[in-house]
Amino acid sequence: MNANVTLNWIDVGAAIDIPYQGARRVDTDLGAIAVFRTVDNEYYAVMDKCPHKGGPLSEGIVHGRHIACPLHNWSFSLQTGEAVGADAGKGCTPTVPLKIENERIFLGMR
């Protein structure tokens, strides 16, 4: 991300509301965003659309720091949005800046 870009941080809810290895879909002016919580209590956000078949990643299975698309099982890194495993290099879903403050989730919008 360009260091000169100013982000507008939007509060999208309590961090505890997302279950371990679960997700929450957030509708924004930029489109749907999937916010994930890993078993290690890490949070990530990506655009909620698989680049292959358009599947809702928020309905996929979280495994480690990856999400498997519910339509065809392609896996994506929650850290980079890149396809991983056998599908590496075949596509990506954009990541969204995320921070936790006072146990609330904030997404960085441009």
Protein Blocks (a to p, Z undefined) as FASTA:
>chain_A
ZZkbccddddebjfklpcghiacddddfkbpcdddddfkopacdddfbdfklopafklmc
cehjadcdfklopacdfklopaehjlgoiaccdddddddeehiacdddZZ
